[in-house]
Amino acid sequence: MADPGSGAAWPQPFAHLSAPNAALYRDVLCSFARAKERFIVHLRPEDVAAESRRESDEQLAQALEKLVEWGNLRADADTGRVTSVEDFHRKRLLFQLTPAGHAAEQAIAFYEEAIGQRGVLQSVALADIADRLAALSALAGEDDPDPAKLHLLLLALADRFSSLADNAQAFMASLRRAIDFSDGDVEGFIEYKERLIEYINRFIADLANSGATIATLLNEVEARGHERLLGLVARREAADAAPSGADAAEAFGRAEAAALESWRNRWRGLRDWFVSGGTDRPSQARLLRRSAVTAIKQLVDTVGLLNERRSGRSDRSADFRALARWFAEAPDEAATHRLWRAAFGLTSARHLTVTAVTVAAWEQDAPQGVPWADAPPVRISPQLRRTGSYERRGKPNRVQDRSEMRRLLRERADREAAETAAARTRLRTDGPVRLSELGVLDARAFRLFLSLLGDALAVRLPGDTEVKAVTGDGSMEVRLSLVPHGGQVHIVTEDGVLSGPEHLIEITDLHE
């Protein structure tokens, strides 16, 4: 590896993953990894070509040079086949994986294996763990157990237990993906559902039986002194530790202590897996059994849902999801409106009859906020009152053109929105102001002011001198503070005069 202080470039063994022609680089490096498994270290370009089943051309030569530049490979002069001066001056190279390149290949292989692993529920591993614990219990009963046998037994026990835990975790994760159909393999799921449920059922039974046996054996080994066994194994592992420092005995002690702590940690994990610590600390085996039972229930529910869909029964959630997807894929807003009408059948009301005279009457006689009981009546046709329909027997009436009426309503809505916006602007303050400084308010601004004042006073508790409130639509915020000895204030409006104690008021438009 290059020294950062020397100015040389650091290796970049993962740079080929994001480079163009990444597939070619992966093929080349996989060829070196396969050759290394056969204890072959050096490869010539033609060997790489044969290993990766491609032509030994200029593209391959450039890929090898690039991998040397990134630090994945090392190139050495190939002088073994030089028979003439011309061969000596010809560029011939031998390539091999560098330590950084080898480490990168191992990391990539581990990543791909972990991501692609679907996991299995290892019932056999449960039996193996029970057998090894029984043998360990027998060794624990001896006065002078063989450290080599003990070490091999614990290594095998740790390996089987680690495999069981990793595979169970991977299997439950893959099962969750299958139930959620995130894998997209619905047909495959339907085909193997029965075998899958039987498989999980069998594992649950094995886990219940073997788990109880393993928990009993763990308690038995601990009763016979498992710490003594772990200490023997740690002492045997420390014997292989490389010497460091001047005091060899001290180095051995440190290695033994580290090994003993590592084995204690593994033993604690094994115990936590099969022995519960109480109702609030269930064992991992019990949690896994519970998750497996839940998975079976979810599988049955999912299969029922799929059968309903396949038999053509109505599925409201699926229909709404499909409709949401159609809305998201609509090319423009007009298309979304057509889709809305087609899906829900809600079109504009044809029975609505609003004339200019009606609108004028509303504006004159029916201001907003009037109770419906006090509002002026709506005149309807005697035909509608008597028969419940405008339609008469015979030829149906032609659909009346309501475009002029809709225009009137739209103009009225726009005008009211503009007046409301002007009232909000009129009432908005740049900071706390006295009520007496508000000035004269028009009718719409005064109604909005009364609404804000009502919201603020509604949240004030007895004894409070300052309150803050937000309107129901979340568009405005009002702060109100009582001014001590401020006296009475009179707010002049177009509809009259409002009197009350002096306050500081601050109104903020939250939409800005």
C-alpha angles and dihedrals in degrees: 000000000000121000111243090216093055094066093239118136118263115240116262102198094166096049092094091065093071098033126100112269089030089155091059092050090049091051091051094048092044087055090056091046092052091047091051090055086059089050092252111140108174125053131184120215091258089052090053090049092051092046093050093037097236138114120281093236139141092277091059091047091052091048091053092050091049092051089051089052092052092049099248093114137031121216123210129181112266104220096153094095099042111128100155142025090258090055090050093055092043114097108252120163139183117211131204136168116268120222089256092049092048092049090049091051091051091049093049092047091050091048093050092047093049094047095045095043113115094181131216135232102246108211088164090058090058090056091046092051091050091050093050093047090052090052090046090052089053091051091047088059092059121093094223110021119194107258092209094054090043093050094049091047094053092045090053091046092051092046094052092044093049090049091049093050096045094046094047091052092047092047094051090048092050090045090054090052090050093051092048090045089229086139089058092223099125096149092050090049092053092048097054101031095106094047089046093053090047090049093052092045091054092049092050090054092047091046091052094049100037093038091060091047092049092049090052091049092048091054090046093052092046090050089055092051113273091181089067090053093048090049091054091050093047091050090051092050092047090057089071094051115120114246116255131176129008097288108068093183091056091050090050090050092052092049091048092049092049092049092047092051090049092052092046089054092051091048091050089052091050091050094047089052096057107018120065119221094212137296092306094048108046117182121259090246091057091048090049091050090050091049091049092052090049090049091055091052091049090048091053091048091048093049090050090051092049092049090052091052093047092049090055098246118153115272109187096189092051091047092052092047090052090048091050089052091051090051091050091050095046110125097221144355094268090058091052090054092051090048090050093053092046093049101043104019092224110145132162115297110262094190092062110109115185119164130182089256091055092049091049090050091051093051092047103038108020114053118180117275096038112135112252090240089061096042119107114266123258112239113228132185118273086226090059092046093050102040104018090238140075090216119100127200115277129032111013118245119257117256107265119233106246097176093109091050092049089050090055092049091048092051090049092050091049092049093050091048091051092049091049091050090050090050091051090050091048093052098041111108130200090221141331113331132174119257088236089061095058093090126202115341125205120228098268094043089048093052090050090047091052090050092052091045091051092051091051096046091046092065096042115108125208109283096021116131097181130041137172126202140171122217119253093256091049093237101115138033125205129194119194125190126180114236108222111235090358094138125209123326128202120211112199117214136168088255098048143290124307116206129194146123117307115264139174109240130191119186120190126189104221093195091070 
